[in-house]
Amino acid sequence: MIEVAGLRVALPPAAVILDNVDLTVRAGEFLVILGRSGAGKTTLLRAINRLVEPSAGTVRVAGTPITGAAAAELRAARRRIGMIFQQFNLVRRVSVLENVLAGRLGYVAPVPSVFGHFPAQDRARAMDCLTHVGLAHMAERRADTLSGGEQQRVAIARALAQEPAVILADEPTASLDPQLTGSIMDLLKRINVDHGLTLVVSQHQLETALAYATRIVGLRRGRVIFDGPPSRVTPPVVRDIYGEAPA
């Protein structure tokens, strides 16, 4: 589903964020990218859908080249790649429904969508996605009236509205109170199982990764230093990933 080969991201003058990363993600996996802050987790996710331009290497998603793709090809490829951000990235002054409809922008003509004109089937799709995350009753509420956990659910619904093959989630619980972590991760796991979607989720919390992942990839200083099932994450592996016991 995702093929990453020789991926390198470097910032001038000499900062290497990702260093020769090779990664293959199979369809239906719930893969957690684990590592400390600054390990390169966010950069890896953003490079997969080219929100960050790699310095070298290649990325393919569902057989489609992402690196090197022209603008129109990249736009089409991104329809199949849902993205969930730490800070939700909602338009706070518009309704919950309008935020979810943003997930359909890759499928509709630009001019009508600017004025909020979406086909009836897109609106029905958006409402189905809100139902799936338990927020259909809040469709007309402004996004900035919702709690943090509710806003992240809206962001998940927006990603689902794209009808993606892959969802990338960048530390989706980092901006939430600890007690909400389980509910959001439970929702992502349910999407993984019920929809058969491939999920790649970055996390710095070891316990969360072990509880939800089918596979864990450990990053340290931009390099993959572990790749395997949660059962193989032993204390020596944890020390390799974190350099010390995780917080």
Summary of the structure (lengths in Angstrom):
residues: 247
radius of gyration: 18.0
end to end distance: 32.3
largest distance: 55.6
contacts: 815
relative contact order: 0.19
helix: 41%
strand: 26%
